[in-house]
Amino acid sequence: MKYSIGRPDRVYAFVSVAILIGFVFFVFRPSYAFEKQQVTSFLENDESVSILKGASYFWDETNNVTADKIVAQRASFQWRNSPKKSLNLFYSDDTLWLSFFVISTSRNMRMIVLEIDWPFIDNIELYRVDNDRLAVRQGMQGDHVLTHDRPLKNRAYIFPQNLESQKQVEFLMKITTSSLILLPIELWDADAYWENETATQTLLSLFFGLVIVMGIYNFGVWFYTRDVSYLYYSIFVAFVSLYEASITGYGFQYLWLDSAWLNDHALVLFAGLSFLVGALFVDAFLGLEEANPIMHKAIGFLVILYAAFILFSFFVGEVYVAPLGQYMGLLLSAGTIVLSAHEWHKGNVAARYFTVAWFVLLLGTSVYTLMLAGHIPHTIFTESVQRVGISLEVLLLSFALGDRFNRQRQMAKQATDISLHLATELNRSHEEKIRIQAQAQQGLEDKVEQRTEELREAKKRLELLSITDQLTELKNRRCFDDCYTSEYKRAFRSRSSIAVMMIDIDHFKRVNDTYGHLVGDECIRRVAQAIHIHSQRPGDMAFRYGGEEFVVLLTDTDCGGSGNVAQLIRQEVERIQYQYNGAVVGLSVSIGIATTIPSDEVSEKNVLQQADDALYQAKKNGRNRVEVA
């Protein structure tokens, strides 16, 4: 049968794959830029305002900075301004501190509510700086805070406050969590907040009412018909409901209460279970065991993969499993659309509902995942679009089940009017032909895909080997030349600083002559490890420049920062005590640094030469030291 790209089944499959590919490329674009911090004005007629428009933040890597220390030594911390709508910082074990200033233009004292609408944060502490410049804690929230210790019990984390007229107030917020840091922080007028919360809870109640009713109804149909598709559908709806309960905060508020462990794992757990049962539902609904045995086995493998993913999530932090779960969900949705579109093309009428249903879910999930990753703003639309997609999917899948049920009844009635022997023979012949064609086509596609993947992996390995120094596993001179040119041009465009650090092992020839080249190679490896330890920040890159010489490239780093890193590397190397045949081989390095903000007057070669000259000066001044050009 000939067909064109304009057929609905082909269009949905094509668009779904395009969405998935576009999503993968889109997530690597920069999420936002930083702006100058400002005071948030809460006008008299404002119902709400985003705090993040004027907030700034920094990471406390020591996890022991106090609010009073921040107030007393504010200028000593590396503050960065936040984006305008929401703060998406993905995952970190460090403490996050936010600072923001608020002024109310109301003529009288105003009751306000500070809201953080993301239920997976472990601990939130709010501090208010009083007239004596002391930070007074206003309360704690988070899923690691017991219910009776919270200021107010609500699905979102809220802090009631009073604002005096025309008086600027400084707030500090301390956040520690092991999950995704998504901070949509809103400052509400107290009355407006509770009105909005009532409307929100009404809409959420309608959503949960819809999916729960559909789940119970189809469970009853399964109890009557014993068709396993209805059972899988009901379980799928149940897990989707629990997933939505977790991200809306209702789960922590009403279901698992003070179970911080379950709330930490709820997002990954129920999302994984939803897609696991969803895969079983796809297999049962489309009848893949008979219609497409290869895809039936693939679904079985996918179910095992999701089960392993869920178990894996209990032992590994959310930082690793949550992004993987998001992409696995998108992949399953896109694959299901392609598969159901194929079944639609083959004549399965119920598959049209199925295709549209998963297409809607893919759209909603893609937008929601991009919002979580910080690539699109956190708005009512981006927060609710997945929920809308789930609602439509639940309805459409129910229609698909009903349509399939009606078709099955019609087919059973027609079967009584046809000769049993003729119908059996014709159906057997037709199914065998389809099965052979499907197996042959799928087998060829699998072989081509397997060979393509092997070639792709081989190419990746060769590319990696070509830029990696085999002795130290650092990037090599060739990679440095490419990266340095690229980063220098980027710094030139953005008017940001760049630092080049030339490192040379002191008296290395004497080590080689005394102990041999094998010991010399081991010394080079250990120095490379010491350099790697202290070049882990985003934008830091370490290379073996040649022989016993290394180079470190630091982007967005000023002279003081690069000097600190150099001293850490020098001290780390100085601590190396390599034992060989009873003798201790001590090591040290000399380091030369050149830091600049690229301009037309200074070329990249000049900066490299300055770093090399500084290295020579360090050698001349006695070695085991850092010199700055």
N, C-alpha and C positions, 0 to 999 in steps of 0.2 A: 504493500500500500504506500503510495506517495503522499507526502504531507509537506507543508511549508512551515516556516518559523512563526507564522501568524496564528497557528493553532494555540488555544488557551493553555493546553498542557505543556507545550514546548516553551511558551512564553514564561510561565511560572518557573519552570526548571532553569531556563536561561537567566532570568532576573535574579533568582535565588543564588545561583553560583556567582553572579556578578556582585551581589551584595556582600557575600562572604569574602570574595577577593578584595573588593574595595574596603571592607572593614579591616582586613589584615594590614593593608597599606596605610590606612588612615590612622591607626592607633600609634604609628611611629612619628606623627607630626607633633611639634611642640604644643603643649596644652594651653599655656598662657604666659603673659609677661607680667613683670612686677612694676608697680607704680609707687609714687611718693605717698607715704602715709599721711592721712588727714583725719580730722575730727569728724565723727559721725553726728550729724545734726538730726535730731528727732523733732520734726515740726509739729505744731499743735494739731494739724489735720491729718498727720500721718497715722495710718493704722499699723504699718510695719515698715521696717527698713533693714536692709542687709548690713550686718556689722562688718562683714569682710571688705566693704568698700574702703574702709579706712584702717584696717587692721594690719599688724605686722607680726612676724613670728620668727622663732629660731629653735634649733635643735640642741637640747642639752645631752651631749654624748656621755657625760659623767653620771647623769641621773641623780644628782645631789644638789642642784641649784635650788634655792628657796625664793619665794616671792619677795621677801624683804631684801634679799641680796640683789634681785633685779631692780627694785625701786632705788636702792642705794647706788648701784653701779650699772645703770642702764646702758651707758655708752660703751661699756666693755664687752657687750654681747653682739654677735653678728646677726643683726635683725634683717629680715627680708620682708618686703611688702607682699600681701596676699592678693589673689585675683579678686574680681569684683563680686562674683556670685557665690561660689563655693570653693572650698579648699580640698583638693584631691591630692594626697601625698602618698598614696599606696601604702606600703608596709614598712615599719621600722620598730626596733626595740628601744630606741632612744625616747626621751621625754620631749614632748612638744609644748612650747610656751607661746601663747598668743597674748598680744597687747592691743587694746583699743580704747579710744576716748569717745565719750558720748556727752552731748549737751542737749538739753530739752529747751525748746522755745516756748513751752506752755507758760501761761501766767501763774499757774498754781502747781503744787507738787503733783507728780504724775505716777500712777501705778503702772509698771511695765512687767513684761515677762520675756526673759531671754531663753530662746528655744534652740536646741540642737536636735534636729530630726534625723538621727542615724543611730539605731539601737545597738550596734555592735562595738561600741567604745567601752573599754574596761573601766577606766576611772577618769572622771572630770572634776576638777576642783576650780571653783570661781573665787577670785580675790578682788576686793574693792579697796582702792588706795584712799585712806581717809585724809583729813586736813593736816594731820601730823606726819604725813608721808609714811604711814604704816600700812602694810597689806593685811586686810582683815578678811579671813575666809568667810564666804557667804554660804557654803554648803558643798556637798559632794553628790555626784550622780554617776551613772554607769552600770554596766551589767555585773560588775564585781562589788557593787554597793548593795547591801541588804535592803529589803523593801522598807523596813521601819527606820532606816537611816537616811532616807531621801526626803528632801523638802516637801515635795508633792508627788503623789503617785499618778503617773500619766504614761501614755504609750511613748511619748517623746521625752527627752531630758529637758527640764525647764527649771529656771531660777527666777522667782519673783523678786523685784527690786523697786525702790522708790527713787525718782529723779526730782531734784529741786529745780525750780525755774531758773534758767539762764546760768546754771552752774555746771562747769565741765567736770566730768567724773572719769577717772582712769580705772580700767578693769584689767586684770590678768587672769588667764585661764591656763591651767596645767592639765595636759592630756597624756595618759599612758595607755597603750593598747597594743595587742598583738595582731589586730585585724586591720582591714582597710581603713585608712583615715579619711573619711568623707565628712566634711564639716559644712553643711548648710546652716549657718547661724543667722537667726532672725531676731530682731528686737521688736516686740509687739506691744501695742497698747493692751492693757490687761483685758478690758471688755471685748475689744476686737479679737483678741486671741481666742477667748472661749467661744465666741460666735463662730469663728473660722473652724475651731476644733470640732464644734458640734456639726457643722456642715461636712467636714472631712469624715467624721465618724459615720455620718449618715450614708455617704457615698461608699465608704468601705463596708458598711453593713450590707448595702445592696449587693456589692460585689461578692462578699462571702456568702450571702444568702443565695445568690444565683448559683455559684459553683457547688455549694453544699447540696442544694435541692437537686441539681442535675446529677450529682454523685449518688445521692440516695435513690433517686428515681431509676437510674440505670443499674444500681445494685439490685433493686427489686426486679428489674427485667431479667438480670442474670439468674436470680433465684428461680424465676419462672421458666426461662428458656435453657439455662445451663450453658449458654454460649459464653465461652471464656473471654471474648472480646469485651463484653459488658463488665465483667469482673475487673479486667485490667483497666478499663476506662474509669471505673469507680475508684480504684486504688490510686490511679494517676491523679484524679481530681483531688483526692484526699491529701496526697503529698504536695500538690500544687498549693492547696489551701494552707498547709503548714508552712510552706516556703514563703507565701505572702504574709502569713502571720508573723514570721520571723523578721521580714524586712520592714513591716509596718509598725513593729513594736508590740503588737497584740500578744504575740507568743510569750514574750518575757513578762508582760503585764498580767496575763490571765492564765496561761497554760503551764509553763515551766517555772514561773515565779522567780525564786532566788537561785535557780540553777545556772550559775555563770558558765559552767562547763558546757551545758547543752546550748546556751545562747551563743557561745563562741563557735560551736560546731553546727548550729542550726542552718545557717545559710548554705554551707557546702553539703551537709547531710541531706537536707530535704530537696535541694536542687538536684543532687546526684540521684536520689531515690526517684524523683519525678521523671528524670530522663531514662533511668533504668526501666521503670515500669512503662514509660512511654515507648521505649524500644520494643518491649514485649507486646504492647498494644498494636504497634505498627505491624509486627510480624503476624499477629493473630488476625487483625482486621483485613490485611491484604492477602492473607492465606499464602504466605511466602513458602511454607513448607512444601506445598504442592506447586504453586505457580512459579516460584523462583528458588530452587533449593540452594543455590550458591548464596543468594542474599539472605536466605534463612540462616545459613551457617554464619554469615557475616554478622547478622543481628545477634546470634548466640555469642559470638566472640565479643561483640560490643557490650552485651549484658555482663559478661565476665569482667570486661575491662572496667565498667562502671562499678561493679561490686568491689573490685580491687581498689579502685579510686576512693570509694567510700571508706573502706578499711584503712587505706593509706592515710586518709585525712585525720584519723584518730591519733596517729603517731607523729605526724609531721605538721608543722605550723601552717596556719592559713596563708601565710606569705607565699608558700609554694603551691598549695593545692587550689586556692580560689581562682587565680588566673587560668590555671589549667582547666578547671571546671567550666569557666565561662566559655572558653574556646571549644571545649568538647561539646557543650550544649549547642553552640552555633553550628558546629560541624554536623551534629545529629540532625538538627532542624533542616539544614540545607540538603543533606543526604536524603532525608525523608521526603522532601519536596520533589527531588529528582526521581526518586523511586516511585512515589505515588503518581507523579506526572507520567511516568512510563506505564504504570498500570492503567491510568486514565486513557492514554493513547491506545492501549490494548483493548479498551472497551469496557473497563470497570467503571460503571457510572458513579458508584458511591465514592470512587477515588477523587472525583472532582471536588466534593466537599472537603475531603481529606487534604488535598493539595492546597486549597485556599486557606484552610485552617492553619496548617503548619507554616504557610507563607506569611500569614498575619503574625504568628508567634515569632518567626525569624526577624521580621521587621522590628517588632517591639523589643525583643531581646537584644538585637544589635544596637538600637538606640540606647537602651538601658546600660549595656556593657560599656559603650563609649562614654556615657555619663559617669559611670563608676571609675573609669580610667582617667577622667578629667579632660577628655578631648572635646566635649561639648558641655554647655552650662547645665547646672542643676536647676531645673525649673519644674513647675507643676506638670508640664507636658512630658519632659524627659523622665520624671519620676513615675508618672502614671501610665506611660505608653505601653510598658510591658503588661501592666494589669489590664489595660483595655484589650491588648492582644490576647491575653489568656482568656478573658471573658468571651471574646469572639470565637476563639479556638474551641472553648468548651461547648458553646452553642453549635458551632458548625460540625464538630465531631459527633455531637448528639444527633444532629440531622443526618450525618453520614450513617450512623448506626441504624437510625430509623429507616432511612432509604434502603439500606442493605437488608434489613428485616423484611420490608415490603417486597423487595425483589426476590428474596428467597421464598416467600409465600407464593408469589406469582409463578416462579419457576417450578415449585412443587406441584402447583395446579396444572401447569402445562405438561409436566412430565407424565401425568395420568392419562393424557390424551394421545400420547405417542407410544408406539410399540417399544416395550422395555428392551427387547433384544437389539433393535435397530439403534435406539438411543445410546445403549451401552457401547456398541461397537463404534459408532460414529464419534462419540465423546472420547473413547479410548484412543482412537486413531488421531484425532485432532490434538489431544493433550500430549501424546507422544511426539508429534511433529513439533509442537511449540517447545517442548522440553529439550529436544535435541538441538533445535535452533538456538535456544537461549543458552544452553551449555556451551555450544561451539562458539557463539559470539562472546559470551562472558569469559571463556577460557582464553580466547585470543586477546581480549582487552586486558585480562589480568597479566598475561605474559608481556604484552607491550608496556603496561604500567610498571611491572616489576623490573624490566630491563631499563626503562627510563629512570626509575628511582635509583637503580644501581649506578648508572652513569652519573646521575646528579650527585650522589654521595661521593663517588670517586673524585669528581671535579672539586667538591668542597674540601676533601682531604688534601688534594694536591695544592689547592689555593692556600690552605692553612700552612702546609709544610713550606711553601715558598716564602712565607713571611715570618716564619718562626725559627729562632736559633735553637738547634737541636741540643746543645749542651746545657743551656740555661732555661730553655722553654720560654724565654722572653721573646718579644718581637725583634726582628733583625734590622740591620742597617737599611735594607731596601724598604722595609715597612716604615722606618723612621722618616726617610726622605719623602715618602708620599704623605704621611700623616703631618709632618712638620709644615710642609707647604700648604696643605689644606687648612690646618688650624691657624697658621699665621694669616692667611687670607680671611678666615672667619673673624679673627680678632681685629683685623684691619677694618672690616665692614662694621662690626659692632662696637668699635672703639673700646675694647676691653683689653686687659693686660694679659701677657703671656710670658712664662718663665721657662728658660732652658737651663738644665743642670748637667754639666759634664763631670763625670766621676771616673777616677783612675785608681787602681789598686797600687798602693805604695810598695816599692821594692819587690815587685812581682817577679822580675827576672832572677833575683836572688833566691826566691822561693823555688822557682823552676830549677835553677842550677843546683840547689842544695838537696831538694827532695824528689825531683823528677817531675815529668809532665803530668803524670796521673794525679799527683798531689796538687799540682797547679790547677788542673781542671776541676778538682773538687773544691778548691778555694774559690775559683770563679763561680761555681754553682752556689756556694754558700753566700757569697757577696750578692749574687743575683737574687737569692731568696730574701736577704735583708732589704734590698732595694724594693722588691715587690711588696713586702709587708707594709711599707710606708708610702705606697703610691696607689692606694685603693679608692680614693675619692673619685666621684664622677668627673671625667675630664683629665685625670692623671694617667699618663702612659709612660712605661719604662721599656727601654730598648738596650740590646747589646750592640754597642757601636763598632766594636772590633777588638780582638785580643782581650786585654784586661780593662778595656775602657767601656763605660756605659753612658747612656744619656737618658735623662728623665724630662718629659715635657709636661708642664703644669699650665692648664688653661684657667683663665679668670683668677689668677693668683698674683698678688702684689709681691714686692720685694721682701717684706716681713714674713709673709706666709711661706714663700719659697725658702727663705733662710731657716725657718723652723723645721720644714720638711728635711732640708739638707742636714741639719744637726741631728735629727732623729735617725737618719740613715747612717751618718758617720758614727753615732753612738752604738747603733745596732751592729755595725761591722766590727767596731772595737771590742764588743763583747764576744765575738767569735773566738773560740779556743779549740782549734782542730788538733786532735791527738793523732800522731803518726809515729809508730815504732818507739813509743815512749817519750817522744819529743812533742812539745806544744808549739804549734804553728800559729803565731799571732798575726792578725791582719789589721790593716787600717786603710782608709781611702782619703784621697784629696778631692775636694769638690770645688768647682767653679760655677758661679751662677750669673746669668744675665737676664734681667727682667725689663720689659718695655711694653709700651702701648704702641702698636705698629703705626707708622706714619710714612709719608712719602720720603722723608729724610733718612729713615732707617730701614734697610732691607733685611730680609730674613737671614742672609749670609752674614751681615754685620753682627746680628745678635748671636749667631752661632760662634763667630770669631771672638766676640767679647767673652762668651762663656769659656771658650778654650783658653783665652788669655788669662782669665781669672783662675782657671785650673793650673796653668803654668805658674801663676803667682803663688798659689797655695803650695805647690811643690817647692818653689823657691824659698818660701817662708818657713819651711820645716816639715811639710807634709802633715797628714792626719788633721786637717783643718778645712774650713770653708772660707772661700773668698768670694766677694760679690763685685761684679764689674761696675 
